[in-house]
Amino acid sequence: MDTAKIKKIFTLLAKAIPNPKSELIFHSNFELLTAVLLSAHSTDKTVNKVTKELFKIANTPEKILALGEHKLKQLIKPIGLYNTKAKNLIATSKILAEKYHSRLPNIREQLEALPGVGRKTSNVILNVAFGEKTIAVDTHIFRVGNRTEIAEGKNPEEVESKLMDVVPKKFLKNAHYLLLLHGRYTCKARLPLCFKCPINKLCEYENKNL
C-alpha cells in the first residue's frame, strides 16, 4: 500500500476517533502496569471491574506485597489466568520496590525483565506512561493490519515492524489506539462493520460487509 493511501487512512481514523486512548481505568503508572498485566485473555470491562476494588486496597508495589499472593488471587479471580497473573504481579512488585524505588523503569529491557511483561505490555507502558512512539500489536491490531493490508505479517512482531515503517510520523504516537479501537468496534473479527467504516474505500479487504 502506498504512502499517500496510508496517510489518508490514518487521517480518517483520527477524525473518526478523536480521543484514542486506553479503555482501562488507571491513575498511576503502576496501576497502568497492573491493569495491562491483568488484561491478557480478559476484556477491559472485566479488568476495570476487578481493579476498581483492587486499587482501593492495593495500588502500589508495597501494598500489593502486603496484600500477599493468596488475597490477591481472591481479588482478581474473575480474570482469566488469575493464578499466574497474581504470581507475576507479586514478583514484579517485589522487583519494583527493591530495585526501582517503586517506580516503573522507562527502558524496554528493564520493563521486559519484569515477570509477566512481554513486548506487547512494554510497548503499552512506553507509549502511555512515557509518551514513546510504540505500537503494541494485539489481536485487534494484528487483524486490522492484515485485513486492510496496511501492514501484513504472519505474527505480531512482523506487523509491528511494518507499522513502525509505514505509519506517518504525525500519527505514530496514537497509532496503537487508533488501530485497536477501530478493530474493537468497527473492524470486528467475525462481522466487520464495513458499511459504516470510515476507511472502507481505502481498505484492501476482499470480503467487505457493505
N, C-alpha and C positions, 0 to 999 in steps of 0.2 A: 504494500500500500504506500502511495507516495506521500511526501511530507505535507503538501498542501491539504490533502484529504484528511490526514491525521489531525492537523491543526484545526480544521473545521469541525471535526468530530468532538474534540475537547472543548472548543468554543461553545458548541451546542450543549454539551453535557454540563459545562459550567453555568450556562444560562438556565438549564432545567433544574440544576441542583446548586442553588446559590450559597448554601451553607454546608459544604461537605465536611462532615466530622463523624467521629465515632459515636455510636448509639449506646455504648457502655457508659455508665454513670460513675464518675470518679472525681475526687477533689484534690488529689496529690499524685505525684509521680509513682509513689509506692502503691496507692490504690489503683492506678492505671495498670501497673505491672501485675498486681493481684488479679484484677478483672480479666486481663488478657490471658494470664496463665489458666484461669478457670474457664475461659470461653471455648477452648478446644472441644469439639464434638458436643457443644451446647449452644443454645440460642442466646443472644444478648438479653432477651427478655427474662430468661431463667436466671442468667448470671446477675442481672440487676436486682432481681427479687432476692437472691441469696446475699449479695454484697450489701444490700440495704441494711440487713440485720447484722451481718458480719462486721461491717465498718463501724457500727455503733459500739461494738465491743473491742475490736482489734483492727486498727488501720495503720499500724507502724510495725516494723520488724520486731521491735521489743515486745509489743503487745501480742503479736502472733505467737512468738516464742513462749510468752507467759501463758497464753491460752492452752498450748500443748496440742499434740497431734490428734489425740483422741477426741477432744472437744471440737477441734477444727473440722474433723471428719463429720461430726454430727451436724455442724452448721452448714456444711456445703454438700450434704448428702443428696439433695435434689439434682445436683450436677453430675453429668456423666464422668466416669473415671475418677470419682472423688477420692478414692484411697490413694492413688498415685499422685493426684494433684495436691492433696494435703501433705504428703511426704515431701514433695518438691518445694512447696511453699514454706514449710518449716526449714528445710535445708537452705533455701535461698535467703530466708530471713536471717538465719544464723550468719551466713557469709556477709550479708549487707551490714548487719550490726557490728560484726567483729572487724571487717576489713575496710568498709566504706563509710563508717560513721552513720549508718542507716540511710545513706543517700544512694541513688541509682548512679552507676557509672555511665558516662556518655561515650564509651568506646565499645565498638561492636564485640571485639574479642572478649572483653571483660563481661559484657552482658551475656554472651553465649556460653560463658563458663558457669553461669548460674544454673542450678538444677531446674530442668523443665523449660529453659529458654533456648529456643532454636532460632534459625534465621528469620522466620516469619515474625516471631514475637519481638526479636531485637529490632527489626525494621519498623514495627509499630512504635516501639519505645523511642527510637531515634527520631522518627518523624513527628510524633505527637508531643513528646516531652521535651525534645531538644531542637525541633524545627529543621531537621535534616531532610534532604530530598531523597527519601527512600520509598520503595513500594513493596508492601508485604503481600505476596500473592497467595490468597486463599482460594477456596473453590469457586467463589463468585468471579474473582478477577481472572482466574485461570480460564473459566468458561467464556467470559466476555472477550478476553484477549484472543482466544482461538476462534470463537464464533464470528466475531467481527473481522478477524484477520488483521487487527492492529498489531498483534504480537502473538504469533503462533509458536507453540512449543509442546514437547512431549511431557514435560514436567515443570513444576513451579519455577525452578531455577532458570530454565530456558526462557520462560515467559517474562520473568523479572528482568533478565539480561536484555531482552529485546525491547521491553518497555522503557528501560533506562536509556536506551539508544534512540528511540523514536519519539517519545513524549516531548513536546516542545517545552523548553526551559520554563516558560511562563506558567505552565500548568503542573510542573513536576512535583512541587510540594503537596498539591492537593490531589494528584492523580490517583493515589491509593483509594481515597474515599469516594472520589467521583466514579471510579470503576466499580468499587464494591457496592455502593448504594444503587447504582444503575443495574448491577447484576441481581441484587437482592429484591428490588421492587419492580423492575421492568424486564430485564433480560433474564427471566427466570429459567431454571433448568428444564422443567417439564413442559411448561406452556408459556413461552416468552410473549410478552405483550407488545408484539411488533407493531400493531395497529396504532399504538399511542407512543411509540418510541421516537424520541427527538432526532435520532440518527439513523432511522430505518432506510433512508435513501442513500446513505453512505456505507452502511453495513454490508459485508460480503456474504452473510449467512444465506444459504440457498433455500431453506425451508421456512421462510418468513410467514408468520401468522398474521396476515393482513386482511 
